[in-house]
Amino acid sequence: MTVLEVTGLDVHYGLRRQRRQALAGASLAVERGEVVGLIGETGSGKSTLARAVLGLVRPSAGRIVIDGEDVSGYGERQWRSLRRRGVVQYVFQDPLRSLDPDLSIADSLVEPLLIQGVPRAAAEAKARTFLAKVRLDEELLPRLPGELSGGQRQRVAVARALVTEPKLVILDEPVSALDAANRVQVLEILKDLRAAGIALVFISHDLGSVAGIADRIAVLYQGELVEVGSARDIVVTPQHPYTRLLISSAPTLSTASAGRAEREALRALLTA
């Protein structure tokens, strides 16, 4: 089942002479239980594509379908209703900034459920369940985000995205600010989500970060999707010069510099 379908998407910023095209004819589909890596350098259009899918940027042209629902012409009220239903969720790169510093972890997790009208007791029970799914102990629930480590905060951000049981989760550089141990933990959690049937879009500037987990990889260059293919094909037989440049500059694609879990994932990918 196709969870996300983007067709011929154009996005422009600015007006008249300052008008700049951020996306040009982008087309991409994501299936249920699939991980798609969205790769490109800063300014390539990765975040613009994500923001368009979330209704935060209005496309100049194109079509967006989320879980069978054509949202291309939605107004703000319709987008607000879709977000409250939690069909699509977003995990930011910096969880310290995305989590309210004055809310406990428990309150951060139950907030989206209370907005949906879930009773408080049921919301708190669900919060505990999803905290366990990201491999965190419920003793963290009364703490504030500033009292947690970076890796713990990122996993809380993932748990908050999951409590509404979304069909699609977009993750913006979810491991770039983490050390090797926490990076591996978050990647293992993402594998669990894929097995549970959740569609994931993993945004990164580093091809090596997603090569071992993505089913397919889409490469953005100057606002255009220049190459889309299986992770193995992209890594082993890249077609576009920009993709080849990304591979040559990705240190984590070297099994000598990767951690054990990353080495195993990459070895499985390259020998599949």
C-alpha positions as CSV (number, residue, x, y, z in Angstrom):
1,M,0.0,0.0,0.0
2,T,1.3,3.4,-0.9
3,V,1.4,5.8,2.1
4,L,2.9,8.8,0.4
5,E,2.8,9.8,-3.3
6,V,4.4,13.0,-4.5
7,T,4.0,13.8,-8.2
8,G,5.6,16.6,-10.2
9,L,6.1,18.8,-7.1
10,D,7.4,22.4,-7.7
11,V,8.1,24.8,-4.8
12,H,9.2,28.4,-5.2
13,Y,10.4,30.9,-2.6
14,G,10.3,34.6,-2.9
15,L,8.5,37.0,-5.3
16,R,9.1,38.3,-8.7
17,R,12.9,38.9,-9.4
18,Q,13.9,37.2,-6.1
19,R,11.8,34.1,-6.9
20,R,13.8,30.9,-6.5
21,Q,12.9,27.4,-7.3
22,A,13.6,25.1,-4.4
23,L,12.0,21.9,-5.9
24,A,11.5,21.1,-9.6
25,G,9.2,18.3,-10.7
26,A,9.9,16.0,-7.7
27,S,8.1,12.7,-7.7
28,L,8.5,10.0,-5.0
29,A,6.3,7.2,-3.5
30,V,6.7,5.5,-0.2
31,E,5.1,2.2,0.6
32,R,3.8,0.9,3.9
33,G,6.7,-0.5,6.0
34,E,9.3,1.0,3.7
35,V,12.3,3.2,4.7
36,V,13.2,5.8,2.0
37,G,16.4,7.8,2.5
38,L,16.2,11.3,1.2
39,I,19.8,12.4,0.6
40,G,21.4,15.7,-0.5
41,E,23.6,18.6,0.6
42,T,22.3,21.6,2.4
43,G,20.0,23.6,0.2
44,S,19.2,20.7,-2.1
45,G,15.5,20.7,-1.2
46,K,15.2,17.9,1.3
47,S,13.6,20.0,4.1
48,T,11.4,21.8,1.5
49,L,10.0,18.5,0.3
50,A,9.3,17.5,3.9
51,R,7.6,20.8,4.7
52,A,5.4,20.5,1.6
53,V,4.3,17.0,2.7
54,L,3.5,18.4,6.1
55,G,1.5,21.3,4.7
56,L,4.0,24.0,5.9
57,V,4.9,25.0,2.3
58,R,2.5,25.5,-0.5
59,P,3.7,23.9,-3.8
60,S,3.6,25.9,-7.0
61,A,2.6,22.7,-8.9
62,G,2.2,19.0,-8.3
63,R,0.2,16.6,-6.3
64,I,0.6,15.1,-2.8
65,V,-1.4,12.1,-1.6
66,I,-1.1,10.9,2.0
67,D,-2.6,7.5,2.9
68,G,-4.9,7.7,-0.1
69,E,-6.0,11.3,0.7
70,D,-5.2,14.0,-1.9
71,V,-4.0,16.9,0.2
72,S,-2.8,19.0,-2.7
73,G,-5.5,21.7,-2.4
74,Y,-5.9,21.6,1.3
75,G,-6.4,24.9,3.2
76,E,-5.1,25.6,6.7
77,R,-8.1,24.1,8.5
78,Q,-7.9,20.9,6.6
79,W,-4.2,20.6,7.3
80,R,-4.8,21.2,11.0
81,S,-7.3,18.4,11.1
82,L,-4.9,16.1,9.3
83,R,-2.1,16.9,11.7
84,R,-4.3,16.4,14.7
85,R,-5.3,13.0,13.5
86,G,-1.6,12.2,13.6
87,V,-1.5,10.4,10.2
88,V,1.9,11.9,9.4
89,Q,4.5,12.9,12.0
90,Y,7.9,14.7,12.0
91,V,11.0,14.2,14.1
92,F,13.3,17.2,14.2
93,Q,17.1,17.1,14.1
94,D,17.4,18.8,17.5
95,P,15.1,17.3,20.1
96,L,16.2,19.8,22.8
97,R,14.6,22.6,20.7
98,S,11.6,20.6,19.6
99,L,10.6,19.4,23.1
100,D,9.1,22.0,25.4
101,P,11.8,22.6,28.1
102,D,9.1,23.3,30.6
103,L,7.1,20.1,30.0
104,S,7.9,16.8,31.6
105,I,8.6,13.9,29.3
106,A,5.2,12.5,30.4
107,D,3.4,15.7,29.4
108,S,5.2,15.9,26.1
109,L,4.1,12.4,25.2
110,V,0.4,12.7,26.3
111,E,-0.1,16.2,24.7
112,P,-0.9,15.0,21.1
113,L,-3.2,12.4,22.5
114,L,-5.1,14.9,24.7
115,I,-5.5,17.1,21.6
116,Q,-7.2,14.1,19.9
117,G,-9.6,13.7,22.8
118,V,-8.0,10.7,24.4
119,P,-8.8,10.5,28.2
120,R,-5.8,11.4,30.4
121,A,-5.5,7.9,32.0
122,A,-5.5,6.2,28.6
123,A,-3.0,8.7,27.2
124,E,-0.6,8.2,30.1
125,A,-0.8,4.4,29.6
126,K,-0.1,4.8,26.0
127,A,2.8,7.1,26.7
128,R,4.4,4.4,28.9
129,T,3.9,1.9,26.2
130,F,5.6,3.9,23.5
131,L,8.4,5.0,25.8
132,A,9.2,1.3,26.2
133,K,9.1,0.9,22.4
134,V,12.0,3.3,22.1
135,R,13.9,1.4,24.8
136,L,13.6,4.0,27.6
137,D,12.5,3.4,31.2
138,E,9.3,5.0,32.6
139,E,11.3,6.5,35.4
140,L,12.2,9.2,32.9
141,L,8.6,10.3,32.6
142,P,8.7,13.0,35.4
143,R,11.9,14.5,34.1
144,L,12.4,17.6,31.9
145,P,14.1,17.4,28.5
146,G,17.2,19.2,29.9
147,E,17.8,16.4,32.4
148,L,18.1,13.7,29.7
149,S,21.1,12.9,27.4
150,G,21.0,13.8,23.7
151,G,20.3,10.2,22.8
152,Q,17.5,9.9,25.3
153,R,15.9,13.1,24.1
154,Q,16.0,11.9,20.5
155,R,14.3,8.7,21.4
156,V,11.6,10.6,23.4
157,A,11.0,12.7,20.2
158,V,10.5,9.5,18.3
159,A,8.1,8.1,20.9
160,R,6.1,11.4,20.8
161,A,5.8,11.0,17.0
162,L,4.6,7.4,17.4
163,V,1.9,7.8,20.1
164,T,-0.7,8.9,17.5
165,E,0.1,5.7,15.6
166,P,1.0,7.5,12.3
167,K,1.1,5.9,8.9
168,L,4.2,8.0,7.9
169,V,7.1,9.5,10.0
170,I,9.5,11.9,8.5
171,L,12.8,12.1,10.3
172,D,15.1,15.1,9.7
173,E,18.8,14.2,10.4
174,P,17.7,12.1,13.4
175,V,21.2,10.8,14.2
176,S,23.6,13.5,13.0
177,A,24.0,15.0,16.4
178,L,24.5,11.7,18.3
179,D,27.6,9.7,19.2
180,A,28.2,6.3,17.7
181,A,26.5,4.3,20.4
182,N,23.3,6.4,20.4
183,R,23.3,6.5,16.7
184,V,23.2,2.7,16.5
185,Q,20.4,2.6,19.1
186,V,18.2,5.0,17.1
187,L,18.8,3.1,13.9
188,E,17.8,-0.1,15.6
189,I,14.6,1.5,16.7
190,L,13.9,2.6,13.1
191,K,14.3,-0.9,12.0
192,D,11.6,-1.9,14.5
193,L,9.3,0.7,13.1
194,R,9.7,-0.6,9.6
195,A,8.9,-4.1,10.8
196,A,5.7,-2.7,12.4
197,G,4.6,-1.4,9.0
198,I,5.3,2.3,9.5
199,A,6.5,4.2,6.4
200,L,9.6,6.2,7.1
201,V,11.4,9.0,5.2
202,F,14.9,9.5,6.6
203,I,16.4,12.8,5.6
204,S,20.2,13.2,5.7
205,H,23.1,14.8,4.0
206,D,25.2,11.7,4.8
207,L,24.6,8.7,2.5
208,G,26.5,6.5,4.9
209,S,23.9,7.2,7.7
210,V,21.0,5.7,5.8
211,A,22.7,3.1,3.5
212,G,22.4,0.3,6.0
213,I,18.7,0.9,6.9
214,A,17.0,2.3,3.8
215,D,15.1,0.1,1.4
216,R,15.4,2.8,-1.3
217,I,17.4,6.0,-1.6
218,A,16.3,9.2,-3.4
219,V,19.1,11.7,-4.2
220,L,18.3,15.4,-4.4
221,Y,20.6,17.8,-6.1
222,Q,19.7,21.5,-6.6
223,G,16.0,20.9,-6.2
224,E,15.8,17.9,-8.5
225,L,15.5,14.2,-7.7
226,V,18.4,13.0,-9.9
227,E,18.4,9.3,-8.8
228,V,16.0,7.0,-7.0
229,G,16.8,3.3,-6.5
230,S,17.3,0.4,-4.1
231,A,19.9,1.2,-1.4
232,R,22.2,-1.5,-2.9
233,D,22.0,-0.1,-6.4
234,I,22.6,3.4,-5.2
235,V,25.7,2.4,-3.2
236,V,27.2,-0.2,-5.6
237,T,26.2,1.2,-9.0
238,P,25.4,4.9,-8.7
239,Q,24.3,6.4,-12.0
240,H,24.5,10.2,-11.4
241,P,27.8,12.1,-11.0
242,Y,26.5,13.8,-7.8
243,T,25.5,10.4,-6.3
244,R,29.1,9.1,-7.0
245,L,30.5,12.2,-5.3
246,L,28.3,11.6,-2.2
247,I,29.5,8.0,-2.0
248,S,33.2,9.0,-2.3
249,S,32.8,11.5,0.4
250,A,30.8,9.4,2.9
251,P,33.3,8.1,5.6
252,T,30.6,5.8,7.1
253,L,30.5,3.8,3.9
254,S,34.0,2.6,4.8
255,T,33.7,-0.5,7.0
256,A,37.0,0.4,8.6
257,S,35.5,3.6,10.1
258,A,32.0,2.3,10.9
259,G,30.8,0.8,14.2
260,R,30.1,-2.9,14.5
261,A,26.4,-2.6,13.9
262,E,26.9,-0.3,11.0
263,R,29.5,-2.6,9.5
264,E,27.2,-5.6,9.7
265,A,24.3,-3.6,8.1
266,L,26.6,-2.4,5.3
267,R,28.1,-5.8,4.7
268,A,24.6,-7.3,4.4
269,L,23.6,-4.5,2.0
270,L,26.6,-4.9,-0.2
271,T,26.4,-8.7,-0.4
272,A,22.7,-9.0,-0.9
